[in-house]
Amino acid sequence: MASTQHGLSGTSASAGPAVPRAPSLLATDPRPLLLELRGVTKRFGGATALNAVDFDLASGEIHGLLGENGAGKSTLMKILSGVHQPDEGELTFRGEAVRFGSPAEAKAHGIGMIFQELSAIGSLSVAENVFRGRQPVNRLGLVDWKRMNAEATATLREVGVDLDATARVGDLPLGAQQLVEIAWVISSGAEVIILDEPTSALSPPEAERLFTLMRQLRLRGKSLIFISHFLEDVLAVSDRVTILKNSRKVATLPNEGLTKGRLIELMIGKDATDLAAGYEQATALPPPVAGSAVLEIAGLTAPGAFADVDLTVRAGEIVGIFGFLGAGMTEVARALFGQLRPTAGTTRLGGMGIAPRSPREAKRLGIAYLTENRRATLFPRHEIYKNVTLAHLDRLVPPVFRSGAEVAVAERQVRRTGVRPANPQLLAGHLSGGNQQKVVLAKWLTRQPRLLILNEPTRGMDVGAKREVLDLVKELKAEGVAILLLSTEPETVIAECDRVLVMSKGRVTREFGGGERVSKDLLMGHA
């Protein structure tokens, strides 16, 4: 099967070729139900995250789960995996009523979940991660390294993965880390595997490798629940699809005959054609922006990361950098934000030479950086307002600290960025992934930057949340902010940027601008 390419999940179903997909096993061989959730309701404070939701999973099925941010997808799966307990409703597993009080109880029943933000420990080896929490020991009670490495290798090969069991996981590509995490879940004896946005940070070849593994697991009788905002991916591998909207279930449908347009209609309740405009075919980029140069990079080099990078971003301009994981664009962003030291080249901000040695210095210069990993910059156990104002307390509140002033500042930014619910007193960890991303963005907009660097700003977000964030980015552009947008989604840079640079293996391979026509295939060809 041809590789599915990740794009804005709101692409119109009528444009472009049909989405390739494998025939559903359930179409000709109905399987018995393995688990059922009936009337599940979950509340957090005064907010209802799930409202009387039904969901079921058959043996040997890949079941896609869709919905906008905040629809309740992750909450439903966290109930199934024992992270949360329902306020109402029941769960039946293999015909027996169950209630999981912890992830350990869910694992004991054969249910494993792989979260969007991977939990693999980078400093440990592949084998240590595969047997995390249950390393085999010898008669002396010490870890049996030889046995663990051998069994980890066997487990990896069982799922079609050929990796050195002694390799450090942090040195592996993200796609390989994801497969290690799947091997960890499988080796624990899981019969149900929940994957939450597993392809949001994978390149197309890595995603196709994951799909192949998912199909192999299905053939072996495993049941998988696949949460994703990429409709092409869901249609490519799922047997059935369930759609949630506003904390309720809208429908569960067989894959056969489903289109992206139909799924979007069910997810957002209206015709989303406008949201998909320009995302399928070649698009002409806007005329050159005439603003003054805010950022100028010449010959910037960091050995092993990137080399000879030239780049200019003007006031009121969005410059995109497209590339696959490992292309070097993240490292360029980290260098601009003082997290990585270049060894050659020059950087000028507003005509002045700069060489920030720390994020604090970069922030003082007027540079803001929204990283690709929101978990690294978000404090989920603290209130939204603390997350928004933490980086600016010295400038935002009076000398005599008053939390009311802090909340007032955060409330303005929460409303501006469209965080839902718009309550700065809620814990950030209770928000959906897309709304957490808005909180991180709100933090950097509390003091308007001169240069805003956005690394995968819409990663793991549904079509509606993407549009809200990108509209906000365009507002900042209109206010004269220089914006550098890094993305592995070609549709995003094509639709949102004035100019687009392509990076591959640490070098800029092509620049598009000045009204040139550019397409997904063209960008990918240079990446």
C-alpha positions in Angstrom: 0.0 0.0 0.0 1.3 3.4 -0.8 2.4 5.6 2.1 -0.2 7.9 3.4 1.0 11.5 3.8 0.1 13.4 6.9 -1.8 16.6 6.2 -4.4 18.8 7.6 -7.1 16.4 8.6 -9.7 18.7 7.1 -8.8 18.0 3.5 -11.9 17.8 1.3 -12.8 14.2 0.3 -13.7 15.3 -3.2 -10.2 16.6 -4.1 -7.4 14.4 -5.1 -7.2 10.6 -5.3 -9.1 8.2 -3.1 -7.5 7.4 0.2 -5.8 3.9 0.0 -7.0 1.5 2.6 -6.8 -2.2 3.4 -10.0 -4.3 3.3 -11.6 -4.6 6.7 -11.4 -8.0 8.3 -14.8 -7.3 10.0 -16.5 -6.9 6.6 -16.4 -10.7 5.9 -15.5 -12.1 9.3 -17.4 -10.5 12.1 -15.5 -10.9 15.4 -16.9 -11.2 18.9 -16.8 -8.1 21.1 -13.8 -8.0 23.4 -14.8 -5.0 25.5 -17.8 -2.6 25.8 -18.2 0.8 27.5 -21.7 1.8 28.1 -23.0 5.2 29.3 -19.6 6.4 30.4 -19.6 9.9 32.0 -16.6 11.7 33.4 -16.5 15.2 34.9 -13.5 17.4 35.9 -14.7 20.0 38.3 -17.7 21.7 36.6 -16.7 20.5 33.1 -18.1 17.3 31.6 -15.4 15.6 29.6 -17.6 12.6 28.6 -21.4 12.4 28.5 -23.0 9.0 28.4 -20.6 7.6 25.8 -20.8 4.1 24.4 -17.8 2.4 22.8 -16.9 -1.2 21.9 -14.0 -3.1 20.4 -14.0 -6.4 18.7 -11.3 -9.1 18.8 -8.7 -8.6 16.0 -10.0 -5.1 15.1 -8.3 -1.8 14.5 -10.9 0.8 15.7 -10.3 4.4 14.8 -11.3 7.1 17.2 -11.9 10.7 16.0 -13.0 14.0 17.3 -11.9 17.6 17.8 -9.7 18.6 20.7 -11.8 18.4 23.8 -14.2 15.9 22.3 -13.3 13.4 25.0 -11.1 10.9 23.0 -8.1 10.8 25.4 -10.4 10.9 28.5 -12.3 7.8 27.2 -9.1 5.9 26.6 -7.6 7.0 30.0 -10.7 5.4 31.6 -10.2 2.2 29.7 -6.5 2.2 30.6 -7.1 2.9 34.3 -5.7 6.4 34.5 -9.2 7.9 35.3 -12.3 6.2 36.8 -15.7 7.0 35.3 -18.3 8.9 37.4 -21.1 6.9 35.7 -21.4 4.0 33.3 -19.9 0.5 33.1 -17.1 -1.3 31.4 -17.3 -4.9 30.3 -14.2 -6.9 29.3 -14.5 -10.4 27.9 -18.1 -10.5 29.2 -17.1 -9.5 32.7 -18.0 -6.2 34.4 -14.7 -4.5 35.4 -13.5 -1.2 36.9 -9.9 -0.4 36.7 -8.6 1.6 39.7 -5.1 2.1 38.2 -3.1 1.5 35.0 -1.6 -1.5 36.7 -5.0 -3.1 37.0 -5.8 -2.4 33.4 -2.4 -3.9 32.4 -3.2 -7.0 34.4 -6.3 -7.4 32.2 -4.2 -7.1 29.0 -4.8 -3.4 28.2 -1.9 -1.2 27.3 -1.8 2.5 26.2 0.9 4.3 24.3 0.5 8.1 24.8 1.2 10.8 22.3 4.1 12.0 24.4 6.2 8.8 24.6 7.3 7.5 28.0 10.4 5.7 26.7 13.4 6.6 28.8 16.1 7.9 26.5 19.0 7.2 28.9 18.2 3.5 29.1 18.9 0.8 26.5 16.3 -0.7 24.2 16.1 -3.9 26.3 15.7 -1.9 29.5 12.8 0.0 28.0 11.1 -3.2 26.7 11.3 -4.7 30.2 10.8 -1.5 32.0 9.5 -2.2 35.5 9.9 -6.0 35.2 13.5 -6.8 34.4 14.4 -10.5 34.7 16.8 -11.4 37.6 19.1 -14.2 38.3 19.4 -16.4 41.5 21.2 -13.6 43.3 18.4 -11.1 42.6 20.5 -9.1 40.2 19.3 -8.1 36.7 20.1 -10.9 34.2 21.4 -8.7 31.4 22.1 -11.5 29.0 18.6 -12.9 29.3 17.0 -9.5 29.1 18.8 -8.5 26.0 18.0 -11.9 24.3 14.3 -11.7 25.2 14.1 -8.1 24.2 15.6 -9.0 20.8 13.1 -11.8 20.4 10.2 -9.6 21.3 11.3 -6.9 18.8 11.7 -9.4 16.1 8.3 -10.8 16.9 6.8 -7.5 16.0 9.0 -7.1 12.9 11.5 -4.7 14.5 15.3 -5.3 14.0 17.1 -3.1 16.6 20.2 -3.5 18.8 18.8 -4.3 22.2 21.8 -2.7 23.8 21.4 0.6 21.9 20.5 3.8 23.9 16.9 4.7 23.1 17.6 8.4 23.2 20.0 7.9 20.2 17.2 6.3 18.1 14.9 8.1 15.6 11.5 9.0 17.1 9.8 6.3 14.9 12.1 3.6 16.3 11.4 4.8 19.8 7.7 4.5 19.2 8.2 0.8 18.0 10.2 0.1 21.2 7.3 1.5 23.3 4.9 -0.8 21.4 7.2 -3.7 22.0 7.1 -2.8 25.8 3.3 -2.9 25.8 3.1 -6.1 23.8 5.8 -7.9 26.0 3.6 -7.1 29.0 0.9 -9.4 27.5 -1.4 -6.7 26.2 -4.3 -7.9 24.1 -5.7 -4.4 23.7 -3.3 -1.7 22.5 -4.4 2.0 22.6 -2.3 4.4 20.4 -2.9 8.1 21.1 -1.8 10.2 18.1 1.1 7.8 17.2 1.8 9.3 13.8 1.8 13.0 14.7 5.6 13.3 14.9 6.5 10.6 12.4 7.8 11.0 8.8 5.7 9.2 6.1 8.1 6.2 5.9 8.1 5.8 9.7 4.3 6.1 9.7 4.0 3.4 7.1 6.2 1.1 9.1 3.9 1.6 12.1 0.9 0.8 9.9 2.5 -2.4 8.8 3.1 -3.4 12.4 -0.5 -2.5 13.3 -1.8 -4.8 10.6 0.5 -7.6 11.7 -0.8 -7.3 15.2 -4.4 -7.4 14.0 -3.7 -10.6 12.1 -2.3 -12.1 15.3 -5.6 -11.4 17.1 -4.6 -8.2 18.9 -7.2 -5.4 19.1 -6.0 -1.8 18.6 -7.6 1.6 19.2 -6.2 4.3 17.0 -6.7 7.9 18.0 -5.6 10.4 15.3 -6.3 13.7 13.8 -4.9 12.5 10.4 -8.0 11.2 8.7 -6.0 9.6 5.9 -4.3 7.4 8.5 -7.5 6.4 10.1 -9.1 5.4 6.8 -6.0 3.5 5.8 -5.9 1.1 8.7 -9.1 1.0 10.6 -12.0 -1.5 10.4 -14.5 0.8 12.1 -14.4 4.5 13.1 -16.1 6.1 16.1 -16.5 9.9 16.2 -16.9 12.0 19.3 -18.2 15.6 19.5 -18.7 17.8 22.5 -18.1 15.0 24.9 -20.7 12.7 23.2 -20.6 9.9 20.7 -21.8 10.9 17.3 -21.5 7.6 15.4 -19.7 4.4 14.9 -19.3 3.4 11.3 -17.7 0.7 9.2 -14.7 2.0 7.2 -16.1 0.9 3.8 -17.4 3.8 1.8 -16.3 6.4 4.4 -14.7 9.6 3.1 -12.7 12.4 4.7 -15.5 14.8 3.9 -18.0 12.7 5.7 -15.8 12.3 8.8 -15.1 16.1 9.0 -18.9 16.7 8.7 -19.5 14.4 11.7 -16.6 15.9 13.7 -17.4 19.5 13.4 -21.0 19.5 12.4 -20.7 21.6 9.3 -19.3 21.7 5.8 -15.5 22.2 6.2 -14.6 22.8 2.6 -13.3 26.2 3.3 -10.9 24.9 5.9 -9.4 22.6 3.3 -9.0 25.2 0.5 -5.5 25.1 -1.0 -4.4 22.0 0.9 -4.6 19.5 -2.0 -3.3 21.1 -5.1 -0.3 23.3 -6.1 -0.7 26.7 -4.6 0.9 30.1 -5.5 2.8 31.6 -2.6 2.0 35.3 -1.9 4.1 38.2 -3.4 7.2 39.2 -1.4 6.7 41.0 1.9 8.2 44.5 1.9 8.9 44.8 5.6 12.3 45.4 7.1 14.5 42.4 7.9 14.0 41.2 11.5 16.1 38.0 11.4 19.1 37.5 9.2 21.1 34.3 9.2 24.2 33.8 7.1 26.3 30.6 6.9 25.1 29.3 10.3 26.7 26.0 11.1 26.6 23.5 14.0 28.5 20.4 13.1 26.3 17.3 13.2 23.1 19.4 13.2 23.1 21.8 10.3 25.5 23.6 7.9 25.6 26.8 5.9 22.0 27.9 6.7 21.0 31.3 5.1 17.7 32.7 6.1 15.8 36.0 6.3 12.5 36.8 8.0 10.9 40.2 7.6 8.5 42.1 9.8 5.0 40.9 9.1 6.2 37.8 7.3 5.7 34.1 7.9 8.7 32.0 6.7 8.2 28.3 6.8 10.8 25.6 7.0 9.7 22.2 5.9 11.5 18.9 6.4 11.2 15.5 7.9 12.4 14.6 11.4 16.1 14.9 11.6 16.3 17.5 8.8 18.0 20.0 11.2 15.3 22.7 11.4 14.6 22.1 15.1 18.3 22.5 15.8 18.3 25.8 13.9 15.5 27.0 16.2 17.3 25.9 19.3 20.4 27.8 18.1 18.3 31.0 17.7 16.9 30.5 21.2 20.2 30.0 22.9 19.9 26.3 23.4 22.6 25.2 21.0 25.9 26.9 20.1 26.7 27.4 16.4 30.4 27.2 15.5 30.2 29.4 12.4 28.1 32.0 10.7 26.3 35.1 11.8 22.9 36.0 13.2 21.4 39.5 13.2 18.2 40.6 14.9 16.9 44.0 13.8 20.3 44.7 12.2 22.2 43.9 15.4 24.6 40.9 15.6 23.4 38.5 18.3 24.7 35.2 19.8 22.3 34.2 22.6 23.9 31.9 25.1 20.7 31.0 26.9 16.9 31.0 26.5 16.8 33.8 29.1 19.1 36.0 26.9 17.1 35.1 23.7 13.8 36.0 25.5 15.3 39.3 26.6 16.2 40.1 22.9 12.6 39.6 21.9 12.7 36.0 20.7 10.0 33.5 21.6 10.1 29.8 20.9 7.2 27.4 20.9 8.8 24.0 21.0 7.5 20.8 19.3 7.1 19.2 22.7 4.5 20.9 24.8 5.2 18.5 27.7 8.6 20.1 28.1 7.2 23.6 28.6 3.8 22.9 30.3 3.2 22.3 34.0 0.1 20.1 33.9 -0.4 20.0 37.7 -0.6 23.8 37.9 -3.3 26.2 36.9 -3.5 27.7 33.4 -2.7 31.2 34.7 0.5 30.0 36.3 1.6 28.4 33.0 0.8 31.6 31.1 2.6 34.1 33.3 5.5 32.0 34.7 8.0 33.3 32.1 7.1 36.9 32.7 6.4 37.4 36.4 9.2 39.9 36.8 7.6 42.3 34.3 3.9 41.5 34.7 3.0 41.8 38.4 3.6 44.6 40.9 6.6 44.4 43.3 4.2 43.2 46.0 3.0 39.9 44.5 -0.7 39.5 44.0 -2.1 36.5 42.3 -5.1 38.5 41.2 -2.9 40.6 38.8 -1.4 37.4 37.5 -4.8 35.8 36.8 -6.0 39.0 35.1 -3.1 39.0 32.7 -3.6 35.3 32.0 -7.3 35.7 31.4 -6.7 38.1 28.6 -4.3 35.7 26.9 -6.6 32.7 27.4 -9.4 34.5 25.6 -7.1 35.8 22.9 -5.8 32.3 22.1 -9.3 30.6 22.4 -8.4 28.2 25.2 -11.5 26.1 26.1 -12.7 26.1 28.8 -11.6 29.8 29.2 -11.0 29.5 32.9 -7.4 30.4 33.9 -8.0 28.7 37.3 -8.3 25.2 35.8 -5.4 22.8 35.9 -3.5 22.7 32.6 -3.3 18.9 32.6 -7.1 18.7 32.4 -7.2 20.4 29.0 -7.1 18.5 25.7 -3.8 18.4 23.8 -4.8 21.2 21.4 -5.9 23.5 24.2 -2.7 22.8 26.1 -0.8 23.9 23.0 -2.9 27.2 23.1 -1.8 27.7 26.7 1.8 27.4 25.7 1.3 29.8 22.8 -0.5 32.2 25.2 2.6 32.2 27.4 4.8 33.5 24.7 2.3 36.1 23.5 2.0 37.6 27.0 4.8 40.0 25.9 4.7 40.4 22.1 7.9 39.1 20.7 9.9 40.6 17.8 10.6 37.1 16.4 8.2 34.2 17.1 9.5 30.7 16.3 6.8 28.0 16.0 8.0 24.4 15.9 5.1 22.1 14.9 2.5 24.6 16.3 -0.4 22.4 15.3 1.0 19.0 16.0 -1.7 16.6 17.2 -4.5 19.1 16.8 -7.8 18.7 15.1 -8.9 20.7 12.1 -10.8 23.3 14.0 -8.1 23.9 16.6 -5.5 24.1 13.9 -7.5 26.8 12.2 -7.9 28.8 15.4 -4.1 28.7 16.1 -3.1 29.5 12.6 -5.6 32.4 12.4 -4.0 33.8 15.5 -0.6 33.5 13.9 -1.8 35.5 10.9 -3.1 38.2 13.3 0.4 38.4 14.8 1.8 38.7 11.3 -0.6 41.6 10.6 0.8 43.3 13.7 4.3 43.1 12.3 5.7 40.1 14.2 8.3 38.2 12.2 7.4 34.5 12.3 9.4 31.4 11.6 7.2 28.3 11.3 8.7 24.9 11.3 6.6 21.9 10.3 6.7 18.4 8.9 3.3 18.9 7.5 3.7 20.3 3.9 0.1 21.5 3.7 0.6 23.8 6.7 3.6 25.6 5.3 2.1 25.9 1.8 -1.2 27.3 3.1 0.2 29.6 5.8 3.6 30.9 4.8 4.8 33.7 2.5 8.0 31.9 1.7 9.1 28.2 2.3 12.5 26.8 2.8 13.1 23.0 2.6 15.8 21.3 4.7 17.3 17.9 4.4 20.1 16.4 6.4 21.0 19.7 7.9 21.1 21.8 4.8 18.6 24.1 3.0 17.9 22.4 -0.3 15.4 24.8 -1.9 13.6 28.1 -1.2 10.2 29.0 -2.7 8.7 32.4 -2.7 7.7 35.4 -4.8 4.5 34.0 -6.2 6.0 30.6 -7.1 3.7 27.6 -7.2 4.4 24.9 -4.7 2.9 21.5 -3.9 3.3 18.7 -1.4 5.1 16.5 -3.9 7.5 19.3 -4.8 8.4 20.0 -1.2 8.8 16.3 -0.4 11.0 15.9 -3.4 13.5 18.4 -2.0 13.2 17.0 1.5 
